Amino acid sequence: MKWEEYEDTRDYNHEAQELIKKLSDNQCYELYDIVLKKLKKSNSETRDKELKAVKHVIEKKRTIDIYRLRSIRDGYKSEMAQNARAKDGNARVSRKKV
C-alpha cells in the first residue's frame, strides 16, 4: 500500500474527563444538551467518538442529577407538550357582540 492507514490510539474517555473536570454542574448540563444535539447530526467517525465519550463521562459524574439528564435527553413526555402547536397558545376567543 502506498499510504498507511491511520491507527487511532487516542483515549477519548480520559480527554473527556479532563474537559469536564473544570466545569460546574450547570455547565455540564449545558454541555450535555449541546452534545446530544451534535450527535444527531452527521459527523466524522472521530468526532462521534469524542462526543460519545463526553456524553458517557457526564453521565458517570457523581454530582450530576440523572433525572435532570434524562429530562434533557427525553424532553417533555406529556401528550399536550408533544402535540402543541404555536397557534394553541395564541388562540383568542371571539366575544359575542351586543
Order of alpha helices (4+ residues) and beta strands (2+ residues): alpha-alpha-alpha-alpha-alpha-alpha
